[in-house]
Amino acid sequence: MRVRQLLLQSQRGFASAASKRTSLSIGLIPADGIGREVIPAARRVIEAVIPNKVRLEFVDLAAGFELFTKTGVALPEETIRVCRDGGVDGALFGSVSSPSHKVAGYASPIVALRKKLDLYANVRPVVSVSPNSNIDMVIVRENTECLVCRIFSFTSLRAKAMFIKYIKSESIENNADGTRTAYATRKISETASRRIATMAFNIALARGAARPSNSPLPLVTVVHKSNVLSITDGLFREVCHDVWNTGKDGEFKKLARMDEQLVDSMVYRLFREPHKFDVCVAPNLYGDIISDGAAALVGSLGVVASTNVGDNFCVGEPVHGSAPDIAGKGISNPIAAVRSAGMLLSYLGFNEEASKIDIAVNKVLLGDKNLLTPDLGGHGKTDGVTNAIIKLL
């Protein structure tokens, strides 16, 4: 299974077995806002680091809210097909400007892409490069259910054999007094909980294997709210415990520790004592919230990378949004996208190249502060940061 190759992980990232590829094809999905600036920057870094003997190809793929406003489609079938059917080896996604209000017919293309390709894990390393900080955690977020569920939707008996639609399970009712009531259905399944917990413990074991032999066992923190949501979060918690107790023929319990944290107190502890967390695993919504919060601990959303991982495909994705307030100004931070590209290369077996990217990025972050983009307190430009990274490769 491809995910197992992914989990031969170093201290700060993860990698598959060394690649013997002679060609590499990467789909580029810039989407909206600053995605159109940071994904080209990541492409430049990939072009600079991949050996000349590897035939490198990029495939431009469409998605986004702006595309929806023009065509009525946020995620074209062609984009899905190219990723699903082997048209590219992996992909990079930029950012999407999903509106905060309801827009008829629109659904987030990145959420849909995760589900169409069954990219069930969002893996987000949160690492500080400051010598005065020891923050080094990985947040493993379930990607396919929770409050954004997979719903089978059929318009006819004939369509039933052909068609599965992914939508949020939400509804709104008009009350007799003229007010409205909205509902959202939350889905937590044993299957999804088991595979995300398994990935979290595999990552923990890989991190532990990369540490000195006298180090404490790696720790997996299960994030939930089962004291209130005793059925849905209760199931997630129960399955995580079972994976720890019985998974991998007992290796998980032998080689890793497990604790648990209610999501509200998790946020508190994340800011008070972030150094105590190693690997955190959470349902979709909680994982989204705590990983964005954790980004503040290391400077900016602009430096935090992620990958959306399934059994057969990987999409690198910077954690930040589309930032329409700075789009087009040339000051967006490319580091999250560049790091996401490095994670994607690790998944594809280009471990040495990914390590070079990681080292170069860290040197830039620790170097001339004026070179950095405004989100990190500097006065730099996107191109300047990218050029500095490439120079250090």
C-alpha positions, 0 to 999 in steps of 0.5 A: 500500500502506497501510504506505508511507503510514505511513512518511512519518515524522518524527524520532521517530514515523511518519505517513501523509498528512494525513487528510481523514476526517470520521469516525473509529472506533477499537476498544478492547480493554483485555483484562486488568489495567492495560489496563482503566485505561490504555486508557480514559485513552488514549480520554480523550486521543483525545477531547480532541485530535480536532477536533469536526468529526470524528465520533468513535466507539469500539467496545468489543471483548473479549479476554484471559485473564480472558475465557478463564477465563469463556468458554473463548475468549481472542479472540472471532471478533467482535473479529477480524471487526470489525477485519478487515472494516472495522468500525473504522479502527484499534484499541488493545490494552491488556495480557494476563495470559497465564500462564507455565505451560501452560493447555489451550486457551489462546493469547495473544490479542494474538499471535493477533490479530497473525496473524489480521490479518497485522500483521507488524511491531511498531514500537517507538520508544524515545526519551528526552526528557531533555536529558542523553540522546540515545537515539532508536531504533526497534526493528522486530520481525517479528511473525508467525513465529520460535518462534511459528509459523503452523501449518495444523491440520485436523481433517477433510477438510471442515475443511481447506477452512474452517479455519486455526488459529494455534498455537505449534509445540511438543511434549513427549515422555515418555522411557523413563526417566520424564523429559520432553523438550520441542521447539519448531519455529522458522520463519524465512521469506524472505517475512516476513524481506523485508517486515520488512527493507523496512519497517525500511529505509523507516523509516530513510529517512524518519528520515534525510529528517527530519534536517539535510542534513549528518547521517550516513546513517540506520543499520539494525542487523540483529540475529541469531545466525547464528553459531550458528543458521546456517540460520534466522538465516542466512536472515534475515541474508541477506535483510536484506543483499539488501534493503539491496543491491537494495531500492527500486531501489537507494535503500536502499543509497544513502540508508542504512547497514547493520550487524549485531549478534549478539543477545547482544552487542546487549544488551550494546551496547544498555546501554553505548552506546544512542545509537549505534543508529538503526533495529534490525530483528530476528526476533520473539523477539529483537525482543521481548527487546531492545525491553523491555530498551531501555525501561529506558533511558528510564525504564520500560516504562510510557512505551514505545509500539508499533504492530502494523502490516500492509498494511491495519490498525494496532493500537496497543499499550503495551509493558508487561504487565498488571501484576496487582500494581498493577491496580485501584490507580489508579497505572498509567502511562498514557503508553505507551498514550497514546503508542500512541494517538498512533502510531495517529492518525499511521497514520490521518493525524491527524498534527497531533493526534499531534504535540500528544499527543507534545509534551504527554506530553514536557512532563509527563515533564519537569515535576513529578516528583511528578505521575508514577506510581510506576514513574517515581519519582513519587507520582501517579495514572493520572488525574492524569497523564492530566489533565495531558496533556489540559490541555497539548493 
